Amino acid sequence: MDPDSTQQPIATPVVRTADRLQPFGTTVFAKISRKALAAQAINLGQGFPDFEGPDFVKEAAAKAIFDHPNQYAPLGGLPVLTKAIADRWREDAKTPIDHATQVTVTAGCTEAIAATILGLINPGEKVIIFEPFYDSYLACLALAGAELIAVSLHRSPGGDFAFDPDELAHAAAQPGVRAILLNTPHNPTGKVFSRDELHTIATLCCDNDLIAITDEVYDRLVYRDPFNPQAKHVRLATYNGMADRTVTLNSLGKTFSLTGWKIGWAIACPELTAGVRAAHQFLTFAVATPLQHAAAVALGVDDSYYGQLADTFRAQRDLLADALESLGFAFARPAGGYFILADHTAVSHRLGLADDMAMCDYLIDHVGVATIPPSVFYTRPELGRSLLRFAFCKTEATLHAAIERLGRMKK
Ligand SMILES: Cc1ncc(COP(=O)(O)O)c(C=O)c1O
């Protein structure tokens, strides 16, 4: 007899997302990108370039597929890449590191964040994060069963963001705190943490025996100019006492406009690296071998590449910033990264829109431009309701088209 014809009632399977991930739903980036596509809106939401990375890196990847084995790379990464990462580190941080025991190649910075948190933070331990924050941090804490202590980056009337040192010191002194997670240059504010701010953070880490996790994916995108005369990327790991308590995270995606490659890395002392690798071996074990060969070629690039890259992004920032200012958005020009975080109050009042979500929906549906509503980057969403995040990592043509559409908003 056909087993399907028994007429037995079939139990409905219980299918649901695990409790620890329930609160997160789908990331805002996927949601906005989907909406933008459906509405044919120009996507200034998700932070990815709409232009390609350099040909010499793509050619190196194509060649690697044919010239080298396409099998698993070692857990820590291909030696040719870990050496290239260690070489760059020696040049930038002026300290040598051992590529074999201090560098771990991961699937983008996203996996480096996850492996660091899962590998070094115990359930119930607390991690301090500056808010607003990149959304994967909170989800990774939830995966690790760790707790968040959010310390705000307060917005000054001029649009700059800064933390209150007393608030940070109070957070660092709480029982059960294990780490401070820092992102500089910062997404979404564009803040580049100053030497003094990093000194404060380093001192707190040493005084309270905390580790630091620094996400530096925008390290090459720093715009020192009359708007930000002091801007300079400084690595927290280079501060006194920090080399043995810092995990520095980075990736190829932003620096080489290859966000789809997902080649990232974590740099730390051997003891912290052991923790990162303990998680990495079970998350991905190793990442795309040919792309690791090409990443090594990319990192061998002459320093002038980075200068040109920052010049290009600065021009894109200014193109969009000039237009947004003339429309009534209020912000300080970002010193680093891909984004302008602007106060939309003057514009949204004119349009009768309540908050960042309403503004974001309006811009997609009626103006044809997608942005990100920053309240999702806060534990206290009310702090982000008057803001909107615009990505300027787009071609001049894309930015001009978006500016033209934004200009049609009724004044
Ligand atoms: C602050 C920050 N960290 C990490 C990432 C993710 O990096 P990757 O694409 O290398 O995984 C992003 C991407 O937008 C980011 O903005």
The ligand as an SDF file (V2000), in Angstrom:
LIG
                    3D

 16 16  0  0  0  0  0  0  0  0999 V2000
   32.1900   47.9260   11.5240 C   0  0  0  0  0  0  0  0  0  0  0  0
   32.1130   46.7240   10.6400 C   0  0  0  0  0  0  0  0  0  0  0  0
   32.6850   45.5770   11.0260 N   0  0  0  0  0  0  0  0  0  0  0  0
   32.6410   44.4810   10.2690 C   0  0  0  0  0  0  0  0  0  0  0  0
   31.9970   44.4770    9.0600 C   0  0  0  0  0  0  0  0  0  0  0  0
   31.9420   43.2150    8.2580 C   0  0  0  0  0  0  0  0  0  0  0  0
   33.1300   43.0100    7.5820 O   0  0  0  0  0  0  0  0  0  0  0  0
   33.2610   41.8150    6.5410 P   0  0  0  0  0  0  0  0  0  0  0  0
   32.4760   42.1680    5.3340 O   0  0  0  0  0  0  0  0  0  0  0  0
   34.7280   41.7300    6.2990 O   0  0  0  0  0  0  0  0  0  0  0  0
   32.7260   40.5910    7.1890 O   0  0  0  0  0  0  0  0  0  0  0  0
   31.3820   45.6500    8.6040 C   0  0  0  0  0  0  0  0  0  0  0  0
   30.6630   45.6570    7.3310 C   0  0  0  0  0  0  0  0  0  0  0  0
   29.8650   46.5140    7.0340 O   0  0  0  0  0  0  0  0  0  0  0  0
   31.4480   46.8000    9.4120 C   0  0  0  0  0  0  0  0  0  0  0  0
   30.8700   47.9480    9.0400 O   0  0  0  0  0  0  0  0  0  0  0  0
  1  2  1  0
  2  3  1  0
  2 15  2  0
  3  4  2  0
  4  5  1  0
  5  6  1  0
  5 12  2  0
  6  7  1  0
  7  8  1  0
  8  9  2  0
  8 10  1  0
  8 11  1  0
 12 13  1  0
 12 15  1  0
 13 14  2  0
 15 16  1  0
M  END
$$$$
